[in-house]
Amino acid sequence: MRTYIGGHEVVSDTDFVELALGTPVELWLGVEGESEMERAARLDAARDILADNPDLPDRVSQIAAEAIEAFAPELFNVAPLAGAKVRRRQPRRNGLAA
């Protein structure tokens, strides 16, 4: 079975991420052995993309949460740690009489 997104065939998990983001994953994560000049250029391009798409971090978070929910829902089952104490803050008094 083949999967297509917007006319592009998806052949790997990376393809899904790249099509969802609209950018190559390497732009955000870098590549092994890149020079300082390549890194600076990559980060500069990433800044430009974020400036043009301010909602991109929210979209990425949404995609990640949906993927976790679909493929590893147990990661959302959060339970408090045994023996963890909750500290409650006392209201501050400003020195005025009530």
Secondary structure by P-SEA (a helix, b strand, c coil): ccccccccccccaaaaaaaaaccccccccccccccaaaaaaaaaaaaaaaaaccaaaaaaaaaaaaaaaacccccccccccccbbbbbbccccccccc
